[in-house]
Amino acid sequence: MSPKGGGLPGLEVLRTVVNSINLFGIVAVVGALAVSLGVWAWGHHTGGHQAEANGKKGAVVSAGAALGLGAANGIVTFFSALGSQVQ
């Protein structure tokens, strides 16, 4: 059995919704990264070590989220192809 594109009605609508969710996620990550970098800079400038550490942590998490959102299609395709080899 293999997946067939266009087999169900509404597939294009679902594809549009998922793409919109992905876009929303990317916009949210850009905002989170900007805030995190601002907190990091503010903490560094004022000597607030806790704020600086939280800003760094937020920047790393935001970068990881951006990586995951950008690679989502490739990751799913990779594991789907890997799973199709199981017999």
C-alpha atoms as an extended CHARMM CRD file, in Angstrom:
* protein
*
        87  EXT
         1         1  MET       CA              0.0000000000        0.0000000000        0.0000000000  PROA      1               0.0000000000
         2         2  SER       CA              1.2790000000        3.4810000000       -0.7590000000  PROA      2               0.0000000000
         3         3  PRO       CA             -0.2630000000        6.9060000000       -0.1760000000  PROA      3               0.0000000000
         4         4  LYS       CA             -2.0910000000        8.4190000000       -3.1210000000  PROA      4               0.0000000000
         5         5  GLY       CA             -2.0960000000       12.1780000000       -3.5510000000  PROA      5               0.0000000000
         6         6  GLY       CA             -5.4890000000       13.7270000000       -4.2450000000  PROA      6               0.0000000000
         7         7  GLY       CA             -7.4500000000       10.6860000000       -3.0860000000  PROA      7               0.0000000000
         8         8  LEU       CA             -9.6030000000       12.5510000000       -0.5650000000  PROA      8               0.0000000000
         9         9  PRO       CA            -11.7410000000       15.6240000000       -1.0190000000  PROA      9               0.0000000000
        10        10  GLY       CA            -10.5020000000       18.5950000000        0.9460000000  PROA      10              0.0000000000
        11        11  LEU       CA             -6.8600000000       17.5670000000        0.7710000000  PROA      11              0.0000000000
        12        12  GLU       CA             -5.8960000000       20.9110000000       -0.7540000000  PROA      12              0.0000000000
        13        13  VAL       CA             -7.6910000000       22.7560000000        2.0630000000  PROA      13              0.0000000000
        14        14  LEU       CA             -5.8530000000       20.6540000000        4.6530000000  PROA      14              0.0000000000
        15        15  ARG       CA             -2.5530000000       21.3500000000        2.9080000000  PROA      15              0.0000000000
        16        16  THR       CA             -3.2940000000       25.0940000000        2.9990000000  PROA      16              0.0000000000
        17        17  VAL       CA             -4.1770000000       24.9400000000        6.7020000000  PROA      17              0.0000000000
        18        18  VAL       CA             -0.9680000000       23.0740000000        7.5690000000  PROA      18              0.0000000000
        19        19  ASN       CA              1.1180000000       25.5310000000        5.5380000000  PROA      19              0.0000000000
        20        20  SER       CA             -0.5860000000       28.4160000000        7.3630000000  PROA      20              0.0000000000
        21        21  ILE       CA              0.1590000000       26.8140000000       10.7450000000  PROA      21              0.0000000000
        22        22  ASN       CA              3.8000000000       26.4080000000        9.6930000000  PROA      22              0.0000000000
        23        23  LEU       CA              3.9430000000       30.0790000000        8.6720000000  PROA      23              0.0000000000
        24        24  PHE       CA              2.3800000000       31.1200000000       11.9940000000  PROA      24              0.0000000000
        25        25  GLY       CA              5.0160000000       29.0460000000       13.8070000000  PROA      25              0.0000000000
        26        26  ILE       CA              7.8450000000       30.6820000000       11.8820000000  PROA      26              0.0000000000
        27        27  VAL       CA              6.4850000000       34.1740000000       12.6300000000  PROA      27              0.0000000000
        28        28  ALA       CA              6.1780000000       33.2610000000       16.3250000000  PROA      28              0.0000000000
        29        29  VAL       CA              9.7530000000       31.9560000000       16.3720000000  PROA      29              0.0000000000
        30        30  VAL       CA             11.0410000000       35.1920000000       14.8260000000  PROA      30              0.0000000000
        31        31  GLY       CA              9.2670000000       37.1500000000       17.5600000000  PROA      31              0.0000000000
        32        32  ALA       CA             10.5760000000       34.8470000000       20.2890000000  PROA      32              0.0000000000
        33        33  LEU       CA             14.0980000000       35.1300000000       18.9040000000  PROA      33              0.0000000000
        34        34  ALA       CA             13.9080000000       38.9260000000       18.8440000000  PROA      34              0.0000000000
        35        35  VAL       CA             12.6640000000       39.0450000000       22.4370000000  PROA      35              0.0000000000
        36        36  SER       CA             15.2860000000       36.5310000000       23.5900000000  PROA      36              0.0000000000
        37        37  LEU       CA             18.1090000000       38.4530000000       21.9470000000  PROA      37              0.0000000000
        38        38  GLY       CA             16.8210000000       41.6520000000       23.5390000000  PROA      38              0.0000000000
        39        39  VAL       CA             16.7330000000       40.0190000000       26.9800000000  PROA      39              0.0000000000
        40        40  TRP       CA             20.2160000000       38.6180000000       26.4260000000  PROA      40              0.0000000000
        41        41  ALA       CA             21.5870000000       42.0390000000       25.4710000000  PROA      41              0.0000000000
        42        42  TRP       CA             19.7530000000       43.7910000000       28.3140000000  PROA      42              0.0000000000
        43        43  GLY       CA             21.0080000000       41.2360000000       30.8390000000  PROA      43              0.0000000000
        44        44  HSD       CA             24.5540000000       41.5660000000       29.5820000000  PROA      44              0.0000000000
        45        45  HSD       CA             24.4360000000       45.3510000000       29.5900000000  PROA      45              0.0000000000
        46        46  THR       CA             22.9740000000       45.6510000000       33.0970000000  PROA      46              0.0000000000
        47        47  GLY       CA             24.9470000000       42.7980000000       34.6560000000  PROA      47              0.0000000000
        48        48  GLY       CA             21.8340000000       40.6820000000       35.2110000000  PROA      48              0.0000000000
        49        49  HSD       CA             23.3070000000       37.2170000000       34.9090000000  PROA      49              0.0000000000
        50        50  GLN       CA             19.9220000000       35.4810000000       35.2530000000  PROA      50              0.0000000000
        51        51  ALA       CA             18.3830000000       37.5770000000       32.4650000000  PROA      51              0.0000000000
        52        52  GLU       CA             21.4350000000       37.0100000000       30.2880000000  PROA      52              0.0000000000
        53        53  ALA       CA             21.2430000000       33.2460000000       30.8080000000  PROA      53              0.0000000000
        54        54  ASN       CA             17.5000000000       33.2160000000       30.0710000000  PROA      54              0.0000000000
        55        55  GLY       CA             18.0630000000       35.2530000000       26.9070000000  PROA      55              0.0000000000
        56        56  LYS       CA             20.7060000000       32.7990000000       25.7120000000  PROA      56              0.0000000000
        57        57  LYS       CA             18.4330000000       29.8680000000       26.4870000000  PROA      57              0.0000000000
        58        58  GLY       CA             15.5470000000       31.4880000000       24.6220000000  PROA      58              0.0000000000
        59        59  ALA       CA             17.7420000000       32.1950000000       21.6100000000  PROA      59              0.0000000000
        60        60  VAL       CA             18.9040000000       28.5730000000       21.4270000000  PROA      60              0.0000000000
        61        61  VAL       CA             15.3550000000       27.2440000000       21.8200000000  PROA      61              0.0000000000
        62        62  SER       CA             14.1100000000       29.6460000000       19.1280000000  PROA      62              0.0000000000
        63        63  ALA       CA             16.8650000000       28.5510000000       16.7610000000  PROA      63              0.0000000000
        64        64  GLY       CA             16.0020000000       24.9050000000       17.4020000000  PROA      64              0.0000000000
        65        65  ALA       CA             12.3200000000       25.5760000000       16.7690000000  PROA      65              0.0000000000
        66        66  ALA       CA             13.1630000000       27.3290000000       13.4880000000  PROA      66              0.0000000000
        67        67  LEU       CA             15.2940000000       24.3530000000       12.4790000000  PROA      67              0.0000000000
        68        68  GLY       CA             12.4590000000       21.9560000000       13.2850000000  PROA      68              0.0000000000
        69        69  LEU       CA              9.8490000000       24.0020000000       11.4140000000  PROA      69              0.0000000000
        70        70  GLY       CA             12.0730000000       24.3370000000        8.3670000000  PROA      70              0.0000000000
        71        71  ALA       CA             13.0180000000       20.6650000000        8.3170000000  PROA      71              0.0000000000
        72        72  ALA       CA              9.5460000000       19.2730000000        9.1090000000  PROA      72              0.0000000000
        73        73  ASN       CA              8.7790000000       18.1490000000        5.5460000000  PROA      73              0.0000000000
        74        74  GLY       CA             12.1740000000       16.5100000000        5.1290000000  PROA      74              0.0000000000
        75        75  ILE       CA             11.9590000000       14.7290000000        8.4980000000  PROA      75              0.0000000000
        76        76  VAL       CA              8.5050000000       13.3170000000        7.7600000000  PROA      76              0.0000000000
        77        77  THR       CA              9.5440000000       12.2740000000        4.2450000000  PROA      77              0.0000000000
        78        78  PHE       CA             12.6990000000       10.5870000000        5.5690000000  PROA      78              0.0000000000
        79        79  PHE       CA             10.8890000000        8.5550000000        8.2160000000  PROA      79              0.0000000000
        80        80  SER       CA              8.0010000000        7.7350000000        5.8730000000  PROA      80              0.0000000000
        81        81  ALA       CA             10.4680000000        6.3240000000        3.3420000000  PROA      81              0.0000000000
        82        82  LEU       CA             12.2710000000        4.4800000000        6.1310000000  PROA      82              0.0000000000
        83        83  GLY       CA              8.9980000000        3.0320000000        7.3850000000  PROA      83              0.0000000000
        84        84  SER       CA              7.9940000000        1.8490000000        3.9120000000  PROA      84              0.0000000000
        85        85  GLN       CA             11.0690000000       -0.3940000000        3.8700000000  PROA      85              0.0000000000
        86        86  VAL       CA              9.8280000000       -2.4110000000        6.8600000000  PROA      86              0.0000000000
        87        87  GLN       CA              8.4540000000       -5.7810000000        5.7940000000  PROA      87              0.0000000000
